[in-house]
């Protein structure tokens, strides 16, 4: 019976240590998952902001082209009046 108790105690201690380690790893996994989700949200926000900036750039390009055309048209009108 002494041998059985000795082996049982050893196995029980190993089980408790294993359970404790598993709990620690699970907590660490949850923490890492939370960080990953936060980073993914930041990436989505950055992509959304970049897309908005592209739209703004395109709009500003169109406005510059329109204004350049207006200036060109007025310049031609002015030259036609002088001629």
PDB file with one MODEL, atoms N, CA, C and O in Angstrom:
MODEL        1
ATOM      1  N   UNK A   1       0.823  -1.200   0.000  1.00  0.00           N
ATOM      2  CA  UNK A   1       0.000   0.000   0.000  1.00  0.00           C
ATOM      3  C   UNK A   1       0.864   1.260   0.000  1.00  0.00           C
ATOM      4  O   UNK A   1       0.482   2.276  -0.580  1.00  0.00           O
ATOM      5  N   UNK A   2       2.003   1.195   0.635  1.00  0.00           N
ATOM      6  CA  UNK A   2       2.900   2.339   0.709  1.00  0.00           C
ATOM      7  C   UNK A   2       3.395   2.715  -0.700  1.00  0.00           C
ATOM      8  O   UNK A   2       3.463   3.891  -1.056  1.00  0.00           O
ATOM      9  N   UNK A   3       3.734   1.693  -1.482  1.00  0.00           N
ATOM     10  CA  UNK A   3       4.217   1.924  -2.841  1.00  0.00           C
ATOM     11  C   UNK A   3       3.111   2.590  -3.681  1.00  0.00           C
ATOM     12  O   UNK A   3       3.386   3.518  -4.441  1.00  0.00           O
ATOM     13  N   UNK A   4       1.876   2.119  -3.543  1.00  0.00           N
ATOM     14  CA  UNK A   4       0.749   2.689  -4.281  1.00  0.00           C
ATOM     15  C   UNK A   4       0.540   4.156  -3.907  1.00  0.00           C
ATOM     16  O   UNK A   4       0.340   4.999  -4.781  1.00  0.00           O
ATOM     17  N   UNK A   5       0.587   4.459  -2.605  1.00  0.00           N
ATOM     18  CA  UNK A   5       0.410   5.827  -2.134  1.00  0.00           C
ATOM     19  C   UNK A   5       1.515   6.721  -2.675  1.00  0.00           C
ATOM     20  O   UNK A   5       1.248   7.857  -3.067  1.00  0.00           O
ATOM     21  N   UNK A   6       2.747   6.232  -2.704  1.00  0.00           N
ATOM     22  CA  UNK A   6       3.879   6.990  -3.215  1.00  0.00           C
ATOM     23  C   UNK A   6       3.682   7.313  -4.698  1.00  0.00           C
ATOM     24  O   UNK A   6       3.871   8.452  -5.125  1.00  0.00           O
ATOM     25  N   UNK A   7       3.300   6.299  -5.473  1.00  0.00           N
ATOM     26  CA  UNK A   7       3.075   6.496  -6.907  1.00  0.00           C
ATOM     27  C   UNK A   7       1.881   7.428  -7.148  1.00  0.00           C
ATOM     28  O   UNK A   7       1.932   8.303  -8.012  1.00  0.00           O
ATOM     29  N   UNK A   8       0.812   7.230  -6.378  1.00  0.00           N
ATOM     30  CA  UNK A   8      -0.378   8.057  -6.515  1.00  0.00           C
ATOM     31  C   UNK A   8      -0.050   9.509  -6.220  1.00  0.00           C
ATOM     32  O   UNK A   8      -0.471  10.405  -6.951  1.00  0.00           O
ATOM     33  N   UNK A   9       0.699   9.745  -5.153  1.00  0.00           N
ATOM     34  CA  UNK A   9       1.088  11.103  -4.769  1.00  0.00           C
ATOM     35  C   UNK A   9       1.913  11.756  -5.875  1.00  0.00           C
ATOM     36  O   UNK A   9       1.706  12.925  -6.203  1.00  0.00           O
ATOM     37  N   UNK A  10       2.835  11.011  -6.440  1.00  0.00           N
ATOM     38  CA  UNK A  10       3.662  11.542  -7.529  1.00  0.00           C
ATOM     39  C   UNK A  10       2.824  11.890  -8.746  1.00  0.00           C
ATOM     40  O   UNK A  10       2.996  12.948  -9.351  1.00  0.00           O
ATOM     41  N   UNK A  11       1.914  10.989  -9.098  1.00  0.00           N
ATOM     42  CA  UNK A  11       1.046  11.231 -10.255  1.00  0.00           C
ATOM     43  C   UNK A  11       0.121  12.415  -9.976  1.00  0.00           C
ATOM     44  O   UNK A  11      -0.106  13.245 -10.857  1.00  0.00           O
ATOM     45  N   UNK A  12      -0.409  12.499  -8.764  1.00  0.00           N
ATOM     46  CA  UNK A  12      -1.303  13.599  -8.400  1.00  0.00           C
ATOM     47  C   UNK A  12      -0.581  14.946  -8.487  1.00  0.00           C
ATOM     48  O   UNK A  12      -1.130  15.920  -9.002  1.00  0.00           O
ATOM     49  N   UNK A  13       0.649  14.991  -7.983  1.00  0.00           N
ATOM     50  CA  UNK A  13       1.429  16.237  -8.047  1.00  0.00           C
ATOM     51  C   UNK A  13       1.707  16.628  -9.498  1.00  0.00           C
ATOM     52  O   UNK A  13       1.656  17.806  -9.853  1.00  0.00           O
ATOM     53  N   UNK A  14       1.998  15.638 -10.323  1.00  0.00           N
ATOM     54  CA  UNK A  14       2.239  15.913 -11.743  1.00  0.00           C
ATOM     55  C   UNK A  14       0.965  16.445 -12.400  1.00  0.00           C
ATOM     56  O   UNK A  14       1.018  17.373 -13.208  1.00  0.00           O
ATOM     57  N   UNK A  15      -0.179  15.854 -12.049  1.00  0.00           N
ATOM     58  CA  UNK A  15      -1.455  16.306 -12.591  1.00  0.00           C
ATOM     59  C   UNK A  15      -1.750  17.740 -12.170  1.00  0.00           C
ATOM     60  O   UNK A  15      -2.162  18.553 -12.997  1.00  0.00           O
ATOM     61  N   UNK A  16      -1.548  18.054 -10.914  1.00  0.00           N
ATOM     62  CA  UNK A  16      -1.793  19.411 -10.413  1.00  0.00           C
ATOM     63  C   UNK A  16      -0.868  20.404 -11.121  1.00  0.00           C
ATOM     64  O   UNK A  16      -1.312  21.476 -11.535  1.00  0.00           O
ATOM     65  N   UNK A  17       0.403  20.057 -11.260  1.00  0.00           N
ATOM     66  CA  UNK A  17       1.352  20.936 -11.946  1.00  0.00           C
ATOM     67  C   UNK A  17       0.956  21.120 -13.412  1.00  0.00           C
ATOM     68  O   UNK A  17       1.036  22.222 -13.954  1.00  0.00           O
ATOM     69  N   UNK A  18       0.533  20.035 -14.039  1.00  0.00           N
ATOM     70  CA  UNK A  18       0.113  20.099 -15.426  1.00  0.00           C
ATOM     71  C   UNK A  18      -1.121  20.995 -15.572  1.00  0.00           C
ATOM     72  O   UNK A  18      -1.200  21.800 -16.500  1.00  0.00           O
ATOM     73  N   UNK A  19      -2.064  20.855 -14.672  1.00  0.00           N
ATOM     74  CA  UNK A  19      -3.276  21.663 -14.702  1.00  0.00           C
ATOM     75  C   UNK A  19      -2.939  23.146 -14.522  1.00  0.00           C
ATOM     76  O   UNK A  19      -3.495  24.007 -15.203  1.00  0.00           O
ATOM     77  N   UNK A  20      -2.036  23.424 -13.608  1.00  0.00           N
ATOM     78  CA  UNK A  20      -1.625  24.810 -13.364  1.00  0.00           C
ATOM     79  C   UNK A  20      -0.953  25.396 -14.607  1.00  0.00           C
ATOM     80  O   UNK A  20      -1.226  26.534 -14.990  1.00  0.00           O
ATOM     81  N   UNK A  21      -0.087  24.619 -15.225  1.00  0.00           N
ATOM     82  CA  UNK A  21       0.589  25.086 -16.444  1.00  0.00           C
ATOM     83  C   UNK A  21      -0.421  25.308 -17.571  1.00  0.00           C
ATOM     84  O   UNK A  21      -0.343  26.293 -18.305  1.00  0.00           O
ATOM     85  N   UNK A  22      -1.362  24.386 -17.695  1.00  0.00           N
ATOM     86  CA  UNK A  22      -2.384  24.517 -18.729  1.00  0.00           C
ATOM     87  C   UNK A  22      -3.193  25.785 -18.514  1.00  0.00           C
ATOM     88  O   UNK A  22      -3.480  26.500 -19.475  1.00  0.00           O
ATOM     89  N   UNK A  23      -3.563  26.077 -17.286  1.00  0.00           N
ATOM     90  CA  UNK A  23      -4.322  27.295 -16.967  1.00  0.00           C
ATOM     91  C   UNK A  23      -3.505  28.528 -17.322  1.00  0.00           C
ATOM     92  O   UNK A  23      -4.039  29.493 -17.870  1.00  0.00           O
ATOM     93  N   UNK A  24      -2.217  28.502 -17.015  1.00  0.00           N
ATOM     94  CA  UNK A  24      -1.338  29.620 -17.358  1.00  0.00           C
ATOM     95  C   UNK A  24      -1.273  29.811 -18.866  1.00  0.00           C
ATOM     96  O   UNK A  24      -1.358  30.939 -19.350  1.00  0.00           O
ATOM     97  N   UNK A  25      -1.124  28.720 -19.616  1.00  0.00           N
ATOM     98  CA  UNK A  25      -1.066  28.801 -21.071  1.00  0.00           C
ATOM     99  C   UNK A  25      -2.375  29.303 -21.663  1.00  0.00           C
ATOM    100  O   UNK A  25      -2.372  30.089 -22.611  1.00  0.00           O
ATOM    101  N   UNK A  26      -3.486  28.853 -21.108  1.00  0.00           N
ATOM    102  CA  UNK A  26      -4.795  29.305 -21.593  1.00  0.00           C
ATOM    103  C   UNK A  26      -4.952  30.799 -21.357  1.00  0.00           C
ATOM    104  O   UNK A  26      -5.438  31.519 -22.230  1.00  0.00           O
ATOM    105  N   UNK A  27      -4.544  31.270 -20.181  1.00  0.00           N
ATOM    106  CA  UNK A  27      -4.620  32.704 -19.886  1.00  0.00           C
ATOM    107  C   UNK A  27      -3.736  33.500 -20.843  1.00  0.00           C
ATOM    108  O   UNK A  27      -4.129  34.566 -21.316  1.00  0.00           O
ATOM    109  N   UNK A  28      -2.550  32.984 -21.124  1.00  0.00           N
ATOM    110  CA  UNK A  28      -1.637  33.641 -22.055  1.00  0.00           C
ATOM    111  C   UNK A  28      -2.228  33.655 -23.471  1.00  0.00           C
ATOM    112  O   UNK A  28      -2.106  34.651 -24.184  1.00  0.00           O
ATOM    113  N   UNK A  29      -2.863  32.560 -23.874  1.00  0.00           N
ATOM    114  CA  UNK A  29      -3.510  32.495 -25.192  1.00  0.00           C
ATOM    115  C   UNK A  29      -4.631  33.529 -25.290  1.00  0.00           C
ATOM    116  O   UNK A  29      -4.773  34.197 -26.315  1.00  0.00           O
ATOM    117  N   UNK A  30      -5.418  33.660 -24.238  1.00  0.00           N
ATOM    118  CA  UNK A  30      -6.492  34.652 -24.229  1.00  0.00           C
ATOM    119  C   UNK A  30      -5.924  36.060 -24.354  1.00  0.00           C
ATOM    120  O   UNK A  30      -6.466  36.903 -25.069  1.00  0.00           O
ATOM    121  N   UNK A  31      -4.835  36.299 -23.652  1.00  0.00           N
ATOM    122  CA  UNK A  31      -4.184  37.608 -23.719  1.00  0.00           C
ATOM    123  C   UNK A  31      -3.669  37.886 -25.132  1.00  0.00           C
ATOM    124  O   UNK A  31      -3.852  38.985 -25.658  1.00  0.00           O
ATOM    125  N   UNK A  32      -3.030  36.896 -25.741  1.00  0.00           N
ATOM    126  CA  UNK A  32      -2.508  37.058 -27.096  1.00  0.00           C
ATOM    127  C   UNK A  32      -3.652  37.254 -28.093  1.00  0.00           C
ATOM    128  O   UNK A  32      -3.545  38.068 -29.010  1.00  0.00           O
ATOM    129  N   UNK A  33      -4.729  36.520 -27.916  1.00  0.00           N
ATOM    130  CA  UNK A  33      -5.888  36.669 -28.797  1.00  0.00           C
ATOM    131  C   UNK A  33      -6.446  38.087 -28.696  1.00  0.00           C
ATOM    132  O   UNK A  33      -6.803  38.693 -29.706  1.00  0.00           O
ATOM    133  N   UNK A  34      -6.519  38.599 -27.498  1.00  0.00           N
ATOM    134  CA  UNK A  34      -7.000  39.963 -27.302  1.00  0.00           C
ATOM    135  C   UNK A  34      -6.096  40.965 -28.023  1.00  0.00           C
ATOM    136  O   UNK A  34      -6.587  41.901 -28.654  1.00  0.00           O
ATOM    137  N   UNK A  35      -4.794  40.773 -27.932  1.00  0.00           N
ATOM    138  CA  UNK A  35      -3.851  41.665 -28.618  1.00  0.00           C
ATOM    139  C   UNK A  35      -4.003  41.558 -30.130  1.00  0.00           C
ATOM    140  O   UNK A  35      -3.942  42.564 -30.837  1.00  0.00           O
ATOM    141  N   UNK A  36      -4.200  40.343 -30.623  1.00  0.00           N
ATOM    142  CA  UNK A  36      -4.378  40.136 -32.063  1.00  0.00           C
ATOM    143  C   UNK A  36      -5.645  40.832 -32.545  1.00  0.00           C
ATOM    144  O   UNK A  36      -5.640  41.482 -33.590  1.00  0.00           O
ATOM    145  N   UNK A  37      -6.721  40.697 -31.789  1.00  0.00           N
ATOM    146  CA  UNK A  37      -7.973  41.331 -32.173  1.00  0.00           C
ATOM    147  C   UNK A  37      -7.846  42.855 -32.170  1.00  0.00           C
ATOM    148  O   UNK A  37      -8.375  43.534 -33.050  1.00  0.00           O
ATOM    149  N   UNK A  38      -7.149  43.373 -31.182  1.00  0.00           N
ATOM    150  CA  UNK A  38      -6.926  44.824 -31.110  1.00  0.00           C
ATOM    151  C   UNK A  38      -6.105  45.296 -32.309  1.00  0.00           C
ATOM    152  O   UNK A  38      -6.414  46.320 -32.919  1.00  0.00           O
ATOM    153  N   UNK A  39      -5.066  44.545 -32.637  1.00  0.00           N
ATOM    154  CA  UNK A  39      -4.230  44.897 -33.787  1.00  0.00           C
ATOM    155  C   UNK A  39      -5.029  44.816 -35.082  1.00  0.00           C
ATOM    156  O   UNK A  39      -4.887  45.671 -35.956  1.00  0.00           O
ATOM    157  N   UNK A  40      -5.860  43.801 -35.209  1.00  0.00           N
ATOM    158  CA  UNK A  40      -6.689  43.658 -36.411  1.00  0.00           C
ATOM    159  C   UNK A  40      -7.639  44.843 -36.549  1.00  0.00           C
ATOM    160  O   UNK A  40      -7.862  45.335 -37.656  1.00  0.00           O
ATOM    161  N   UNK A  41      -8.191  45.298 -35.447  1.00  0.00           N
ATOM    162  CA  UNK A  41      -9.077  46.466 -35.473  1.00  0.00           C
ATOM    163  C   UNK A  41      -8.296  47.700 -35.905  1.00  0.00           C
ATOM    164  O   UNK A  41      -8.799  48.515 -36.678  1.00  0.00           O
ATOM    165  N   UNK A  42      -7.074  47.843 -35.410  1.00  0.00           N
ATOM    166  CA  UNK A  42      -6.238  48.980 -35.801  1.00  0.00           C
ATOM    167  C   UNK A  42      -5.917  48.928 -37.294  1.00  0.00           C
ATOM    168  O   UNK A  42      -5.902  49.963 -37.960  1.00  0.00           O
ATOM    169  N   UNK A  43      -5.664  47.745 -37.814  1.00  0.00           N
ATOM    170  CA  UNK A  43      -5.380  47.594 -39.241  1.00  0.00           C
ATOM    171  C   UNK A  43      -6.612  47.965 -40.062  1.00  0.00           C
ATOM    172  O   UNK A  43      -6.504  48.669 -41.066  1.00  0.00           O
ATOM    173  N   UNK A  44      -7.778  47.493 -39.636  1.00  0.00           N
ATOM    174  CA  UNK A  44      -9.012  47.836 -40.352  1.00  0.00           C
ATOM    175  C   UNK A  44      -9.229  49.348 -40.356  1.00  0.00           C
ATOM    176  O   UNK A  44      -9.630  49.917 -41.371  1.00  0.00           O
ATOM    177  N   UNK A  45      -8.968  49.991 -39.234  1.00  0.00           N
ATOM    178  CA  UNK A  45      -9.113  51.448 -39.159  1.00  0.00           C
ATOM    179  C   UNK A  45      -8.126  52.140 -40.089  1.00  0.00           C
ATOM    180  O   UNK A  45      -8.481  53.099 -40.775  1.00  0.00           O
ATOM    181  N   UNK A  46      -6.896  51.659 -40.112  1.00  0.00           N
ATOM    182  CA  UNK A  46      -5.883  52.256 -40.989  1.00  0.00           C
ATOM    183  C   UNK A  46      -6.264  52.090 -42.458  1.00  0.00           C
ATOM    184  O   UNK A  46      -6.083  53.013 -43.253  1.00  0.00           O
ATOM    185  N   UNK A  47      -6.785  50.930 -42.819  1.00  0.00           N
ATOM    186  CA  UNK A  47      -7.207  50.688 -44.205  1.00  0.00           C
ATOM    187  C   UNK A  47      -8.365  51.619 -44.566  1.00  0.00           C
ATOM    188  O   UNK A  47      -8.395  52.190 -45.657  1.00  0.00           O
ATOM    189  N   UNK A  48      -9.306  51.765 -43.650  1.00  0.00           N
ATOM    190  CA  UNK A  48     -10.452  52.644 -43.889  1.00  0.00           C
ATOM    191  C   UNK A  48      -9.983  54.094 -44.061  1.00  0.00           C
ATOM    192  O   UNK A  48     -10.456  54.807 -44.946  1.00  0.00           O
ATOM    193  N   UNK A  49      -9.053  54.518 -43.210  1.00  0.00           N
ATOM    194  CA  UNK A  49      -8.531  55.883 -43.307  1.00  0.00           C
ATOM    195  C   UNK A  49      -7.771  56.077 -44.613  1.00  0.00           C
ATOM    196  O   UNK A  49      -7.892  57.122 -45.251  1.00  0.00           O
ATOM    197  N   UNK A  50      -6.992  55.085 -45.013  1.00  0.00           N
ATOM    198  CA  UNK A  50      -6.240  55.182 -46.268  1.00  0.00           C
ATOM    199  C   UNK A  50      -7.189  55.285 -47.459  1.00  0.00           C
ATOM    200  O   UNK A  50      -6.940  56.050 -48.390  1.00  0.00           O
ATOM    201  N   UNK A  51      -8.260  54.526 -47.428  1.00  0.00           N
ATOM    202  CA  UNK A  51      -9.242  54.583 -48.514  1.00  0.00           C
ATOM    203  C   UNK A  51      -9.877  55.967 -48.582  1.00  0.00           C
ATOM    204  O   UNK A  51     -10.097  56.504 -49.668  1.00  0.00           O
ATOM    205  N   UNK A  52     -10.168  56.538 -47.426  1.00  0.00           N
ATOM    206  CA  UNK A  52     -10.740  57.884 -47.395  1.00  0.00           C
ATOM    207  C   UNK A  52      -9.752  58.903 -47.959  1.00  0.00           C
ATOM    208  O   UNK A  52     -10.146  59.825 -48.674  1.00  0.00           O
ATOM    209  N   UNK A  53      -8.492  58.739 -47.642  1.00  0.00           N
ATOM    210  CA  UNK A  53      -7.468  59.655 -48.148  1.00  0.00           C
ATOM    211  C   UNK A  53      -7.350  59.550 -49.663  1.00  0.00           C
ATOM    212  O   UNK A  53      -7.176  60.562 -50.342  1.00  0.00           O
ATOM    213  N   UNK A  54      -7.443  58.344 -50.196  1.00  0.00           N
ATOM    214  CA  UNK A  54      -7.387  58.155 -51.651  1.00  0.00           C
ATOM    215  C   UNK A  54      -8.558  58.889 -52.299  1.00  0.00           C
ATOM    216  O   UNK A  54      -8.388  59.554 -53.321  1.00  0.00           O
ATOM    217  N   UNK A  55      -9.737  58.769 -51.711  1.00  0.00           N
ATOM    218  CA  UNK A  55     -10.912  59.463 -52.242  1.00  0.00           C
ATOM    219  C   UNK A  55     -10.703  60.980 -52.214  1.00  0.00           C
ATOM    220  O   UNK A  55     -11.048  61.675 -53.169  1.00  0.00           O
ATOM    221  N   UNK A  56     -10.139  61.487 -51.118  1.00  0.00           N
ATOM    222  CA  UNK A  56      -9.880  62.926 -51.015  1.00  0.00           C
ATOM    223  C   UNK A  56      -8.869  63.370 -52.063  1.00  0.00           C
ATOM    224  O   UNK A  56      -9.029  64.427 -52.673  1.00  0.00           O
ATOM    225  N   UNK A  57      -7.841  62.579 -52.272  1.00  0.00           N
ATOM    226  CA  UNK A  57      -6.812  62.913 -53.266  1.00  0.00           C
ATOM    227  C   UNK A  57      -7.432  62.966 -54.652  1.00  0.00           C
ATOM    228  O   UNK A  57      -7.158  63.889 -55.419  1.00  0.00           O
ATOM    229  N   UNK A  58      -8.265  61.983 -54.982  1.00  0.00           N
ATOM    230  CA  UNK A  58      -8.921  61.971 -56.292  1.00  0.00           C
ATOM    231  C   UNK A  58      -9.812  63.198 -56.466  1.00  0.00           C
ATOM    232  O   UNK A  58      -9.820  63.819 -57.529  1.00  0.00           O
ATOM    233  N   UNK A  59     -10.549  63.538 -55.435  1.00  0.00           N
ATOM    234  CA  UNK A  59     -11.415  64.716 -55.501  1.00  0.00           C
ATOM    235  C   UNK A  59     -10.590  65.984 -55.707  1.00  0.00           C
ATOM    236  O   UNK A  59     -10.953  66.834 -56.519  1.00  0.00           O
ATOM    237  N   UNK A  60      -9.495  66.112 -54.983  1.00  0.00           N
ATOM    238  CA  UNK A  60      -8.638  67.290 -55.140  1.00  0.00           C
ATOM    239  C   UNK A  60      -8.009  67.341 -56.531  1.00  0.00           C
ATOM    240  O   UNK A  60      -7.865  68.424 -57.097  1.00  0.00           O
ATOM    241  N   UNK A  61      -7.635  66.196 -57.089  1.00  0.00           N
ATOM    242  CA  UNK A  61      -7.100  66.157 -58.451  1.00  0.00           C
ATOM    243  C   UNK A  61      -8.145  66.658 -59.443  1.00  0.00           C
ATOM    244  O   UNK A  61      -7.830  67.433 -60.347  1.00  0.00           O
ATOM    245  N   UNK A  62      -9.400  66.208 -59.269  1.00  0.00           N
ATOM    246  CA  UNK A  62     -10.469  66.653 -60.161  1.00  0.00           C
ATOM    247  C   UNK A  62     -10.662  68.166 -60.050  1.00  0.00           C
ATOM    248  O   UNK A  62     -10.847  68.857 -61.052  1.00  0.00           O
ATOM    249  N   UNK A  63     -10.616  68.659 -58.830  1.00  0.00           N
ATOM    250  CA  UNK A  63     -10.796  70.104 -58.643  1.00  0.00           C
ATOM    251  C   UNK A  63      -9.656  70.890 -59.283  1.00  0.00           C
ATOM    252  O   UNK A  63      -9.892  71.935 -59.890  1.00  0.00           O
ATOM    253  N   UNK A  64      -8.427  70.402 -59.153  1.00  0.00           N
ATOM    254  CA  UNK A  64      -7.283  71.066 -59.779  1.00  0.00           C
ATOM    255  C   UNK A  64      -7.428  71.054 -61.296  1.00  0.00           C
ATOM    256  O   UNK A  64      -7.172  72.062 -61.955  1.00  0.00           O
ATOM    257  N   UNK A  65      -7.835  69.921 -61.848  1.00  0.00           N
ATOM    258  CA  UNK A  65      -8.038  69.837 -63.299  1.00  0.00           C
ATOM    259  C   UNK A  65      -9.119  70.810 -63.760  1.00  0.00           C
ATOM    260  O   UNK A  65      -8.964  71.481 -64.780  1.00  0.00           O
ATOM    261  N   UNK A  66     -10.218  70.883 -63.000  1.00  0.00           N
ATOM    262  CA  UNK A  66     -11.294  71.816 -63.356  1.00  0.00           C
ATOM    263  C   UNK A  66     -10.800  73.259 -63.319  1.00  0.00           C
ATOM    264  O   UNK A  66     -11.070  74.037 -64.233  1.00  0.00           O
ATOM    265  N   UNK A  67     -10.087  73.607 -62.273  1.00  0.00           N
ATOM    266  CA  UNK A  67      -9.581  74.972 -62.153  1.00  0.00           C
ATOM    267  C   UNK A  67      -8.547  75.278 -63.226  1.00  0.00           C
ATOM    268  O   UNK A  67      -8.504  76.391 -63.751  1.00  0.00           O
ATOM    269  N   UNK A  68      -7.713  74.295 -63.553  1.00  0.00           N
ATOM    270  CA  UNK A  68      -6.723  74.487 -64.611  1.00  0.00           C
ATOM    271  C   UNK A  68      -7.418  74.727 -65.943  1.00  0.00           C
ATOM    272  O   UNK A  68      -6.995  75.575 -66.730  1.00  0.00           O
ATOM    273  N   UNK A  69      -8.479  73.982 -66.190  1.00  0.00           N
ATOM    274  CA  UNK A  69      -9.249  74.161 -67.436  1.00  0.00           C
ATOM    275  C   UNK A  69      -9.885  75.545 -67.465  1.00  0.00           C
ATOM    276  O   UNK A  69      -9.880  76.207 -68.503  1.00  0.00           O
ATOM    277  N   UNK A  70     -10.430  75.986 -66.339  1.00  0.00           N
ATOM    278  CA  UNK A  70     -11.041  77.316 -66.281  1.00  0.00           C
ATOM    279  C   UNK A  70     -10.010  78.398 -66.585  1.00  0.00           C
ATOM    280  O   UNK A  70     -10.278  79.333 -67.339  1.00  0.00           O
ATOM    281  N   UNK A  71      -8.815  78.258 -65.981  1.00  0.00           N
ATOM    282  CA  UNK A  71      -7.759  79.231 -66.215  1.00  0.00           C
ATOM    283  C   UNK A  71      -7.359  79.222 -67.681  1.00  0.00           C
ATOM    284  O   UNK A  71      -7.177  80.278 -68.288  1.00  0.00           O
ATOM    285  N   UNK A  72      -7.224  78.045 -68.242  1.00  0.00           N
ATOM    286  CA  UNK A  72      -6.852  77.913 -69.645  1.00  0.00           C
ATOM    287  C   UNK A  72      -7.913  78.541 -70.548  1.00  0.00           C
ATOM    288  O   UNK A  72      -7.582  79.246 -71.502  1.00  0.00           O
ATOM    289  N   UNK A  73      -9.183  78.286 -70.249  1.00  0.00           N
ATOM    290  CA  UNK A  73     -10.279  78.850 -71.038  1.00  0.00           C
ATOM    291  C   UNK A  73     -10.274  80.374 -70.962  1.00  0.00           C
ATOM    292  O   UNK A  73     -10.457  81.050 -71.974  1.00  0.00           O
ATOM    293  N   UNK A  74     -10.067  80.905 -69.776  1.00  0.00           N
ATOM    294  CA  UNK A  74     -10.050  82.364 -69.612  1.00  0.00           C
ATOM    295  C   UNK A  74      -8.848  82.983 -70.317  1.00  0.00           C
ATOM    296  O   UNK A  74      -8.934  84.071 -70.886  1.00  0.00           O
ATOM    297  N   UNK A  75      -7.736  82.272 -70.268  1.00  0.00           N
ATOM    298  CA  UNK A  75      -6.537  82.752 -70.954  1.00  0.00           C
ATOM    299  C   UNK A  75      -6.791  82.812 -72.460  1.00  0.00           C
ATOM    300  O   UNK A  75      -6.416  83.783 -73.117  1.00  0.00           O
ATOM    301  N   UNK A  76      -7.431  81.769 -73.007  1.00  0.00           N
ATOM    302  CA  UNK A  76      -7.762  81.761 -74.428  1.00  0.00           C
ATOM    303  C   UNK A  76      -8.740  82.885 -74.773  1.00  0.00           C
ATOM    304  O   UNK A  76      -8.586  83.541 -75.803  1.00  0.00           O
ATOM    305  N   UNK A  77      -9.746  83.113 -73.922  1.00  0.00           N
ATOM    306  CA  UNK A  77     -10.700  84.188 -74.145  1.00  0.00           C
ATOM    307  C   UNK A  77      -9.992  85.534 -74.157  1.00  0.00           C
ATOM    308  O   UNK A  77     -10.273  86.400 -74.985  1.00  0.00           O
ATOM    309  N   UNK A  78      -9.078  85.685 -73.228  1.00  0.00           N
ATOM    310  CA  UNK A  78      -8.319  86.940 -73.145  1.00  0.00           C
ATOM    311  C   UNK A  78      -7.468  87.137 -74.390  1.00  0.00           C
ATOM    312  O   UNK A  78      -7.383  88.252 -74.906  1.00  0.00           O
ATOM    313  N   UNK A  79      -6.840  86.081 -74.880  1.00  0.00           N
ATOM    314  CA  UNK A  79      -6.011  86.168 -76.079  1.00  0.00           C
ATOM    315  C   UNK A  79      -6.865  86.444 -77.305  1.00  0.00           C
ATOM    316  O   UNK A  79      -6.455  87.185 -78.199  1.00  0.00           O
ATOM    317  N   UNK A  80      -8.067  85.842 -77.352  1.00  0.00           N
ATOM    318  CA  UNK A  80      -8.967  86.083 -78.477  1.00  0.00           C
ATOM    319  C   UNK A  80      -9.449  87.541 -78.505  1.00  0.00           C
ATOM    320  O   UNK A  80      -9.596  88.128 -79.576  1.00  0.00           O
ATOM    321  N   UNK A  81      -9.689  88.112 -77.337  1.00  0.00           N
ATOM    322  CA  UNK A  81     -10.139  89.498 -77.242  1.00  0.00           C
ATOM    323  C   UNK A  81      -9.030  90.454 -77.667  1.00  0.00           C
ATOM    324  O   UNK A  81      -9.295  91.499 -78.260  1.00  0.00           O
ATOM    325  N   UNK A  82      -7.777  90.087 -77.359  1.00  0.00           N
ATOM    326  CA  UNK A  82      -6.652  90.951 -77.707  1.00  0.00           C
ATOM    327  C   UNK A  82      -6.323  90.851 -79.182  1.00  0.00           C
ATOM    328  O   UNK A  82      -5.733  91.776 -79.742  1.00  0.00           O
ATOM    329  N   UNK A  83      -6.679  89.783 -79.809  1.00  0.00           N
ATOM    330  CA  UNK A  83      -6.343  89.595 -81.224  1.00  0.00           C
ATOM    331  C   UNK A  83      -7.312  90.215 -82.156  1.00  0.00           C
ATOM    332  O   UNK A  83      -7.142  90.127 -83.372  1.00  0.00           O
TER     333      UNK A  83
ENDMDL
END
